[in-house]
């Protein structure tokens, strides 16, 4: 072969090799799976775990936004145009009805049927239902319990265990100072520890107008006192949201601001955390999501004095004790308009393996049954065992596509009650009227009953956590 031809052949082969390498590189870069979530610890954990995904032709790309309306709207707006700017997303449990009801989320039952690992029974049945089932009780799932959360209680154990404080409390209230099992008990303890001259207050809670701050907190009181947001069978709101039991609950919530720092009626979760970490609060209701930071000495000055538990219940005017509080966290759903379902399914089969979920559960609350129920995970820190207990007492907003409108209306009126611009009774009456109009305009037939609304019996028992008898 002539020298010139040989050089041209070598050059040609080299060019082909470069072309193949470039093509392969492009293929690797193009296989991206984008997810939407609010920025924070759990999203960071997913990103870090995904770096070890064995299939290096797939890259997991986060599209993170702040917690609140912007996060919800980013998902909703993409669905509105049937776009594929993201492939999967973590959305609030109550948003499943909105997104699945609108036909935007992939029905996961088909994936369960085809996958050798990803099955419904690897998750607790209640969790799978809570974060992905629509309609309720249908057995159709559109989300996986990727990040479970619940409202909980944190308190200063150094104050609760101080002999002088215990003696003083018993002298004033006639009973031992202990972690409250009812909101009636919590009220007295909060009053006892409220000492503005010492910079100490008895209770911290969210009350802000933004997103769902006020209502996730107030709903926990409302349900425990025997109230309800509506009747899911008849779609009645009047007589439920503004019932005497609901008014009692929200009134108890509003009254607790008397034992919080000035301005706490406008707080969100950041303000609750900051006040507790600075030693201003004896007790606070807060999401378990934040317990990692509240138990971290690098973050909180009072981490070593902080203990965790589940929220109290309440003795309603019917004499029954109930304990219910708000569910938090998010389910993982798939964008129906994504063109990468096979790749995404394979990633999810890997991500929900125990090995990956153990890593996730070291910093957040997993939804995988094998990890969630393991003694190893429950003993990992000072609050995981309490979280596993909290899952038994969760309740949620309306699982209806109209949820965003219903939420904003209730948020507005509960905020009016917190600010004092309306009485609790008037605020809930106005919210009930608004919610019913919204449902009627959406085409729901409200089946009015002449009977007094019956309150569902949920966790009615005189016994609290660890066998502690609640107030009767």
N, C-alpha and C positions, 0 to 999 in steps of 0.2 A: 504494500500500500504506500502510495506516495506520502511524503512527510506532511504536505499541505492538507491532503484529505484526512490523514490521521488526526491532525489538530482540529479540523472542522468537526470530525466525528466525536472527539473528546468533548469539544465545546458544546455540541448538540446534546450529548448525554448529560453533561453537567447542567445545561439549561433545563432539561426535563426534570432532573433531580431537584433543582431549585424550585421549579414550578410545582412539583408534587409537595415539597416541603411547605411552600407558601399556602397551597390549597389546604393541606392538613391543618396549618396554623389558623386559617380562616374558619375551618370547620369547628375547631376547638373554641374559638372566640364567639362564634355564632350560637353555640348551644348554651344559652343563658336562661335561667329561670328566675324571674323577678318577682319579689313579694313585697306587699305593702303591709306596714305595721306602724304602730307608734314607737318612737325612739325610746330606748330604755334597756334595762338589764337583760330582759328575756330575748329581745330582738338581737342584742349583741351575742347572746349565747348561741342562738340559732346560726348566726353568721360564722362564729368560730368553729362550731361543730361541723358545719357544712364544708369547711376547708379540708376536712379529712375524708370527704366523700370519695370512694375509690375510683369512680368514673371521672377521670380528669378532663374528659371532653365536655363536662357539664360544669357550669359556674353558677352559683347562687348569688344573686344580686339584690341587695336591699333597697327599697324605696321608702325611707322612713320619714314620718311627719310627727309633729307634736301631738300629744294626747288631746282628744277633744273633737270638736266639729270638723276641723280640717282633715283629720284622719278618716272619719266616716265619709266626708264629702269627696275625698280623693277616690275612694272605692266606688261610691255611688255615681260620680260623674263619669267614670270610665265605663261603668255598666250602662249608663244612659245612652252612650254612643256605640255600645256593643264593641268596645275597643279591647285590644290585647296588649296594652302597655304594661300590664302585669299579668303573671300567670296564676299566682295564688295569693291569698291574703288572710290575715288574721283579723276577724271582726267580732264585735261584741255579740254575746249570745242572743240578745233580743233583735239584732240586725239580721239574723238568719231568715226570719219571716219576710223581711223587706227584700232581701237579695234573692232568696230561693223563690219567694212568692212572685217576684218579677221575672222569673225564668232565667236568671243570670248565673246561677251556680250549678256546678256539675253534681248530679245525683250520685252519691258515693256507693249506693247499693250495688251498682253494676261493677264497681271496682272490687268490692268485697267478694262478689261472686267469682271474679276472674283471678284475683290475687291468691297466691299460695300462702301469704303471711298476713296481709292487711285485711283483717276481719273485724266485724263488729265486736266480737267477744274478747278482744285484747284490751278493750276499754271498759270501765264500769258502766253498766247499763244506764244508770241515772246520769252520768257525766256525758255519755254519747248523746242521750236525749236532750240534755240541757244545752249543749253547745252545737247540736247539729240537726235535731229533728224538726221537721215541718211538713204538714201541720202536726200539732201536738198529738201524740198517740198513733200517728199514721205508720210508723215504722220506716219512713223515708228520711234519709239522712243527707245533709248537705254540708256538714262540717265535722271535723274531728276535734276532740278536746285537747288542743295543743298547749294551752296555758290556762289552767284552772286557777281560780282565785275566789276568795270569800272575805267578807268583812270579819274582823276579829277585834279583840280587846288587847291593849297593852297597858301595863301599869307598873308603878314604881314599887318593887318588892321591898326596898329599904324602908319606905314609908309604911307599907302594910305590915311589916314584921317588927317595927320599932315598938318595944314594950311600952314606952310612954304614950305613943299614939294609940296603941291598942287599949290601954287603960282609960285614956281620955274619951275615946269613942264609945266604949262600953258604958262609961258613966253618963254620957249624953244621950245615947240612943237605946241603951238597955240590951244590946246584943253584941256579939263579938265582931271585931273588924275582920272581914274576909272578902275575898274576891266576890263581887256581886253576882247573884244568880238571877235577879230580877231587876228591871229598871227602877222599881220602887226602892230597892236596896241601893242601887247605883246613885240615885238622887241624894240619899242621905250621906253616902260616902263622899260624893262630889261636894256637897255643902260643907262637910266637915273639913275637907282639905283646901277649901277656897280661902286663901289668905293673901289678899292683894298687897298688903304691906310687906309681905315676905317675897313677893313675886311668884307666888304659887297659886295655882288654880286646880279645881278638882276634876274638870272634864274638858276634853277637846273633841271636836267633831266638825265635819264639813258642813257648810251652809251656803256656799257660793251659788250664784245664778248660772254659772258657766256649765254647759253640757249636762251632766247628771249628778253634779256634786250634792245638791241639797236633797234630791229625791232618793238616791241610793241610801243615804243616811236615814231620812225620815221614813222611808218604806220599812226599814228594819223595825222601827218602833210601831208603825201602823199595823203590820202583820202580827207582831207579837201581842198586841192588845186585842187582836181578833178582827181587825179591819181587812178590807180587800180593795184592790184597785177597780175591779169590775167583776161581773159574772161572765165567765168565758162561754157559757152555754146559751145565755139569753142576750148577751152584750149589754145588759143594763149596767150603767155606771152610777146613776142616781140611786141612792139607797145602799150603795156599797162604799164608794169612795168618800161619801159624806155621811156615812153611818155614825152613830154615837161611838162605836168602837174605833173607827178610823180617826175620828176627832180626838178621842182620848189619846191615841197613839201619837199623832202629830203634835198635840198639845204638850205631851211629855217630852217630845223631841225639842220643841221650841223652848220649853222651860229650862232645859239643860244648858242653854246658852248663858243663863244667869251665873253659872259656875265655870265659865270660860273667860279667857282674857278679853278685854275690850276689842271689838271689831271682829271677833271670831265668827260672827254670823256671815261674814263674807269669805271665809276660808275655803281653800281647796286642800288637796292632800299634801302639797308642799308645805303649807303653813302649819298643818297638824304635825308633820314630821319635825319641822324646825322648832316648834314650841316644845315638843316632847324631848327632843335631843338636847335642848338647852335647859331642861329641868323645870320648865314652867308648869308642867301638867302632872297630876298624880295618876290620871287615867286618860285614855283616849280610845276612840273607835277608829280603826284604820284597816286598810286592806292588808292581807297577809303578804302580798307582793312586796311590801316595803320592809318586812321584818328583817331581811338580810342586812339592810343599812342600819336599822334601829338597834340591831344586836351587834353592830360592828364598832369596837372601841375607836377605830380610826375616824368614824363618822359621828358617833354620838358620845358625848361626855358621860352619859348615864347608861351606856350599853350594859355594863356589868350589873346595874341595879334594875334593869328592865326584865320583866317577865311577860309572858304572852298567854292568852286564853281565848275562849270563844265569847261572843257577846251574850249579855243577859237575855232572858225572856221577859215576860210580863204576866201578871195576874189581871185578866180582863174583868170587866164589870159583871161578867157571868160567873166569876169565881174560878175560872179555869186558867191554868198556866200554859202558856204557849211560848215557843222559842223559834223564831224565824228571822233570817236576815238576808241581805242582798247577795246574790251571786255576782262575781266579777270574772275577769279573765276573758279569753277569747277562744273561739274555734278556728280551725284552719279550713278554709274553703277554697275551691278551685274555680277560676274564671272560666265560664262556659265558652268564651270566645278565644281562649288560648289555643294555639296550634301545637302545643308541646305536651299533650296529655300523657303519651307513653313515657317520655323522659321524666315528667313530674311524678308519675305513679311509681316509677322505679326509685326515685329519690325518697319519696314518702315511705316506701317499704323499708328503705335503709334507715331513715331518720327515726322511725318509730320502733326500731329495735331496742331492746333493753340497754345495750351498751351505750347507745347515743343518748337515750332518755335518762340514764343515770348521770351523765355529764350535765344534761339540761337541768335535771332535778336537784343538782347541787346548788343552784342559784335561783331556780323558779319552781313552780308547782306543776309537775307533770300530770298528764291525763292517762298514762299507760298503767294499767292495773298491776302488772308484774312489779313495777317499781313503787307505785303509790302504796301498795299494801305490804311492802317488805319491811320487816323490823329494822333492817339496815338503814333504809331511808328515813323511817319515822324516828330513829334515834340519832340522826345526823346532826341535829341542832336542837334548840330549845323551843321550837314552835311547829315542826313538821307533824308531830303526833297530834297536836291541837288542831292543825289544819285538817287532818284526816277525820277528826271528829266533827269539825265545822261543816264538812260536806253533807252531813245528815240533815242540816237545818236550813238549806238554801231555798230561796224563792226568787222569782224573776218578774220583770215587767211583762207587759202584754206581748205575746208572740204573734203579732199581727203586722202586716206590711205598713200599716199607718203609724207604727211605733214612733218615728221621729217627730211627727206632729203631736201625738199624744204626750210624748215626753216633754216637749217644749211648753205645752200648755200647763202640765203639772208642775214643771220647774218654776214657771212664772208665778203660779199661785202659792206654792210652798215658800218661795222666796218672799212673797208679800206677807205671809204669816211670820216668817223669821224677822223681817224688818219691822213688823208691827203696823204696817199700812192697812192690814186687814186682820180680823180675828181668824183663828184657825177654822172655825166653823164656816165663816163666809168664804174664805179662800178655797176650802174643799168643795163647798157648794158650787162656787163659780167654776172650779176645775171640772167637776162632774158634768155641769151643763155644757162646757166647751168640748169635753171628750165625747159626750153623746152626739153632739152636732157633727163632730168629725166622723164618727162611725156611721151616722145616718147618711151623710153626704157621700161616703164611700160605698154605700149600698147595703150596709148591714141592716137587717130587720131587728129592731129592739123589741123583744117579747116581754112586755111589761107584766108583772105579776102582782096580784093584790096581797100576796103573802109577805110577811116580814122576811127579809133576806136572811138566809141561813149561813152562818160562818162555818167553813169547813174545819173539821177537827184535825189539826196537824200538830204532832208532837205535844199533845196535851198530857201533862204528867206533873205531879208534885215534886218529881225528882230532877235535880239539876246534874251538872257534870260531876263525875266522881262521887255520885251518891249524895251530894249535898241537897238537903231539902229546901225547896224554894218557899218564899213567903206565900201563905194561903189567904 
